[in-house]
Amino acid sequence: MAIDTETTRFLLESLQQGVSFKKCVTLGRQHYLPSNRESRALLTRWGLKPDAYPKLMEGEYPRYSEAFWEVLGAKELDTMDASSFEGATLLHDLNQPIPDRLRQAYDTVCDAGTLEHVFNFPMAIRNCMEMVKLGGHFFAFTTANNYFGHGFYQFSPELFFRVLSPKNGFRVERMVAVEYGPRRRWFEVSDPEAVRARVTLVNNFPLLIFLRAKKVAEVPVLLEAPQQSDYFEVWNQYSADPEQFKSQVAIRLSRSIQKFKRGVLETVPGLARMIEAFMFSSWNKNFDFRNRRSFNRIKK
């Protein structure tokens, strides 16, 4: 769990855009990884004077992130963990409901690498949402592609757009996919419901989702289980007019195409499966950052 150069950039940008960090809680006591040189460059880039924050440059590497939260304007900072081994100020297992005293207690709740390690994710994300004050923000910097074995989960954009929705009192203000390759590329991520298509990706490097969501209403959280948007749309279309829906499906899946696919599978199955593999790879634009419907490149 740590704040690195990319998460630092995202948080400083959020500060500039008016997010309040006055009273914060982080999931886990997070380390601060940027070097002194990188810290000076980042603070200068966002209009802050590095010399005004000497504590950020002090101590052995890697150091904990309390001094960085002070840069963001935090007057009160809590760190939450299930264990005291790193000196967290709040001991709580996120698999369990939070106590009432923590509900609506914070301007900012930040996860920088915890939720993927919590088995009871629905309870953990509910806890995070309930800790945010009305008008406050939830941040997540969490695993997406190519983190096999890192934790219990790797997450998709669909999950966070459906959970952090107006129905649950939140609005996603920004979601970025950050690829940790030789070039740390940033891409703005579209809401699958808005583009009416799955936002899918096959890539070669570790990928994180950076997320900022604002609490816009105080309502009970997750009274209904979220549904994936493309399935929900299909169910609605079928319920409205089952016969018309079946005819539309038949048009999309014409018998001639299905007959051709079946013929190839029966005669040269190896070739058919090879073609199928390419269809579900980054060679297919729909599974690559070239898909501008789903991803927009950000120039940092």
C-alpha angles and dihedrals in degrees: 000000000000150000108240132178094279096048089045089055092049093049094046090050089051090051090053089050092057106266113153118228094174095123114022141172123194125199101241126357100282128215121227110228109180116108120240090258092051091046092053091049093048095047091047091049090057096046099261126128111238093206089063090066107051093155090065089065097044132096136032122309125286096036131176119265104240092108091053092054087054088056087056090053101260112164093175124030128182125185118205126204139151089235136041094222093110097038100258115180094219123047111203135137107227089211084076130060116270119247117261093251090068096052113111088354102128141059089207133024113189131192113189099171111334111095094068088060096052112091096204095059096167090057093043095052091044089054090052093049093047093051092060119095119231105277091021129114142243118210126194129184101181146153125282124154126010099017095113108166095006094112140333093289149028112203136222130213090242092064096056096040090053096042098042093051134130088258086066095039098261140102124201105232096181140002123183130182109215117197113206098209130122084294114040098225123194124206128183108232123222124223107252090220091055095049092037092228139088114270099225133170140185111187141156104235137057111281129202130193114226111199139181120183129176125217105234101168138021103236135139109282124236098352085153125039111248117248126213107261100231092051091046091054092049092050091051092049091049093048092050096053118354096185095050090047092053091050092051091051090050090053092051092047100042118189093238092058092046090048091051092050091049091049093053091047092051096046105034107010093165091058091045092054091046091054089046090054091055091048090059097045139081087273085077110075090218089067097044140075086254087079099100091184089069104024135037118191115237120214105218 
